[in-house]
Amino acid sequence: MLNFPIRNTDPELMDNPNVDELVLEKVFQDINKSNRLLGGIQSTIKALESVIDVYPKESYTILDMGSGDGETLRQVVLWARRKGLIIECFGVDLSEKGLEIAAELSSDFPEIQYLKCDILSLHDDVITCDVLLCSLTMHHFSNHQIPIFLERFTQLAHVAVIINDLERSVLAFYLFKAFSAIFIKTEIARNDGAISIKSGFTKAELHAFSKNITTMKHDIQWKWAFRYVWVMTPKTANQNL
């Protein structure tokens, strides 16, 4: 039986900038399929809806850190259109190929703009937002790097930070192996999905990170399938912001 007492530090194959763009596009398709079937993006949208219910505004600026091919933002925009909400969205990623794919796929989504930037170097003089999303991105970073960008996140977001990432679990690892054998076509997505789970988090680890962010209230909830949704809101936030 495998055991994952500490987080994996091996890089994922899709993080290699030399991955062919057509291959990367197919990997994103596999990731998006997995998120649809396992409810990943829907967990983020439900958390976003809860935040907006508490902090009503006429319009919202939403920033997605590690936006990949933009699927999360496109689903957020479709949700906002159904709700009649006015939103402006920004996707931030370091991958030029990923940003090119995202821009092409988002041609019918004028609400979305994409920016190339290193998460660890993004400051609030570049962009600020009401709600910052970070989905399946935090596990790409080391335990040393995570507090740095969490602090940046709290500086960038006026209303809330919503993090959606994987639980590090032996059961999740084996279930993903079975799932990927049926539903995932690309070897990179199969490989990286397994590595991602080994790079994920326990709830205790997330709580430990949260203790260093004393200006925020924290709500960390386990969601299907084997992920945590962590919502941070400022302790001094005014509901009429």
C-alpha positions in Angstrom: 0.0 0.0 0.0 1.3 3.4 -0.9 1.7 6.1 1.7 2.0 9.8 1.1 3.1 11.3 4.5 4.7 14.3 2.8 3.9 16.3 -0.4 5.4 15.2 -3.7 8.0 17.6 -5.1 8.4 16.0 -8.6 7.3 18.4 -11.5 4.4 17.6 -13.7 4.9 16.9 -17.4 2.5 19.6 -18.5 4.7 22.2 -16.7 7.4 21.7 -19.3 7.4 24.7 -21.6 8.5 22.5 -24.5 5.3 20.5 -24.5 3.7 20.7 -28.0 0.7 23.1 -28.1 -1.6 20.5 -29.8 -0.6 17.9 -27.1 -1.2 20.5 -24.4 -4.6 21.3 -25.8 -5.6 17.6 -25.6 -4.3 17.4 -22.0 -6.5 20.4 -21.1 -9.4 18.6 -22.7 -8.8 15.6 -20.4 -8.5 17.8 -17.3 -11.7 19.6 -18.2 -13.5 16.3 -18.7 -12.3 15.1 -15.3 -13.5 18.3 -13.7 -16.9 18.1 -15.3 -17.4 14.4 -14.3 -16.0 14.9 -10.8 -17.6 18.3 -10.0 -14.4 20.3 -9.6 -15.4 23.5 -11.3 -18.9 23.3 -9.8 -17.4 23.3 -6.3 -15.6 26.6 -7.1 -18.8 28.2 -8.6 -20.8 27.2 -5.5 -18.2 28.8 -3.3 -18.3 31.9 -5.5 -22.1 32.0 -5.3 -22.0 31.8 -1.5 -19.5 34.7 -1.3 -21.5 36.9 -3.7 -24.7 36.2 -1.6 -22.9 37.6 1.4 -21.1 40.5 -0.3 -23.6 41.9 -2.9 -22.3 44.4 -5.4 -23.4 45.8 -8.8 -20.5 44.2 -10.5 -17.5 42.0 -9.7 -13.9 41.6 -10.9 -12.7 38.0 -10.8 -9.1 37.0 -11.1 -8.2 33.3 -11.8 -4.6 32.4 -10.8 -3.2 29.6 -12.9 -6.0 29.9 -15.4 -4.8 27.1 -17.8 -7.0 27.0 -20.8 -9.5 29.3 -19.2 -12.2 26.6 -18.6 -12.9 27.8 -15.1 -13.5 31.4 -16.1 -15.7 30.4 -19.1 -17.9 28.4 -16.7 -17.9 31.3 -14.3 -19.0 33.7 -17.0 -21.8 31.3 -18.2 -23.0 31.0 -14.6 -22.9 34.8 -14.2 -24.8 35.4 -17.4 -27.6 33.0 -16.1 -27.6 35.0 -12.9 -27.7 38.3 -14.6 -24.4 39.4 -12.9 -22.0 41.8 -14.4 -18.4 40.5 -14.1 -15.0 41.3 -15.5 -12.6 38.4 -15.5 -8.8 38.1 -15.7 -6.9 34.8 -16.2 -3.3 34.8 -15.1 -0.8 32.1 -16.2 2.9 31.8 -17.0 2.4 29.4 -19.9 2.3 31.3 -23.2 0.9 28.2 -25.0 -1.8 27.8 -22.4 -2.7 31.5 -22.7 -2.9 31.2 -26.5 -5.2 28.2 -26.2 -7.3 30.0 -23.6 -7.7 33.1 -25.7 -8.8 31.1 -28.7 -11.3 29.1 -26.7 -12.6 32.3 -25.1 -13.3 34.3 -28.3 -17.0 34.4 -27.5 -16.4 35.6 -23.9 -15.6 39.3 -24.0 -15.8 39.3 -20.2 -12.4 37.5 -20.0 -8.9 38.9 -20.5 -5.7 36.9 -20.1 -2.4 38.0 -18.7 1.0 36.4 -18.7 2.6 36.7 -15.2 4.4 34.7 -12.6 2.0 34.3 -9.6 4.9 34.8 -7.2 5.7 38.2 -8.6 2.2 39.6 -9.2 1.5 42.7 -7.1 -1.6 44.8 -6.5 -0.2 47.6 -8.6 -0.7 45.3 -11.6 -4.3 44.2 -10.9 -6.7 43.9 -8.0 -10.0 42.1 -7.9 -13.0 41.4 -5.8 -12.7 37.6 -5.8 -9.5 35.7 -6.5 -9.9 32.1 -7.7 -7.1 29.5 -7.6 -8.1 26.1 -8.8 -5.8 23.1 -9.0 -2.8 25.4 -9.0 -1.5 25.6 -5.4 -0.3 22.0 -5.4 2.3 23.0 -8.1 4.1 25.0 -5.5 6.4 24.0 -2.6 5.6 24.5 1.0 8.1 27.3 1.1 6.4 29.2 -1.8 2.8 28.7 -0.8 2.8 31.3 2.1 4.4 33.9 -0.3 1.6 33.7 -2.8 -1.2 33.3 -0.2 -0.1 36.6 1.2 -0.1 38.1 -2.3 -3.6 36.7 -2.8 -5.0 38.4 0.3 -3.5 41.7 -0.9 -5.0 41.4 -4.4 -8.6 40.3 -3.4 -10.9 42.8 -1.7 -13.8 40.4 -1.0 -12.6 36.8 -1.0 -10.0 34.3 -2.0 -11.3 30.9 -3.1 -8.8 28.0 -3.4 -9.9 24.6 -4.8 -7.2 21.9 -4.6 -6.7 18.2 -4.2 -6.6 16.1 -1.1 -3.5 14.0 -0.7 -5.0 10.6 -0.2 -4.1 7.0 -1.0 -7.7 6.2 -1.8 -8.0 9.2 -4.2 -4.8 8.0 -5.9 -6.1 4.5 -6.6 -9.5 5.7 -7.6 -7.9 8.2 -10.0 -5.9 5.4 -11.5 -9.1 3.5 -12.3 -10.9 6.6 -13.5 -8.1 7.7 -15.8 -7.8 4.2 -17.4 -11.4 4.7 -18.6 -11.9 8.4 -19.1 -8.5 10.0 -19.8 -6.9 9.7 -23.2 -3.5 11.4 -22.9 -0.5 9.9 -21.0 0.5 13.3 -19.7 -2.9 13.8 -18.0 -2.8 10.3 -16.5 0.7 10.9 -15.2 0.1 14.4 -14.0 -3.2 13.6 -12.3 -1.5 11.0 -10.2 1.4 13.3 -9.4 -1.1 16.1 -8.5 -2.8 13.9 -5.9 0.6 13.1 -4.3 1.3 16.9 -4.4 -2.1 17.7 -2.7 -2.9 18.6 0.9 -4.2 17.3 4.1 -6.7 19.4 5.9 -4.2 19.8 8.8 -1.7 21.3 6.3 -4.2 23.8 5.0 -5.1 24.8 8.5 -1.4 25.3 9.2 -1.1 27.6 6.3 -4.2 29.5 7.3 -2.8 30.3 10.8 -0.3 32.6 9.2 -3.0 34.7 7.6 -4.4 36.4 10.6 -6.3 39.2 8.7 -8.7 36.7 7.1 -11.5 34.4 8.2 -11.0 30.9 6.9 -13.5 28.2 5.9 -11.9 24.9 4.7 -14.4 22.2 3.5 -13.8 18.8 2.0 -15.7 18.3 -1.3 -16.2 15.4 -3.7 -14.1 14.2 -5.4 -11.2 14.3 -2.9 -10.6 18.0 -2.9 -10.7 21.0 -0.5 -12.4 24.3 -1.1 -10.8 27.0 1.1 -12.6 30.4 1.3 -10.9 33.4 2.8 -12.7 36.6 3.6 -11.2 39.7 5.3 -12.1 40.0 9.0 -13.0 43.6 8.4 -14.9 43.1 5.2 -18.0 45.2 4.8 -20.9 43.4 3.2 -21.7 46.6 1.2 -18.3 46.8 -0.4 
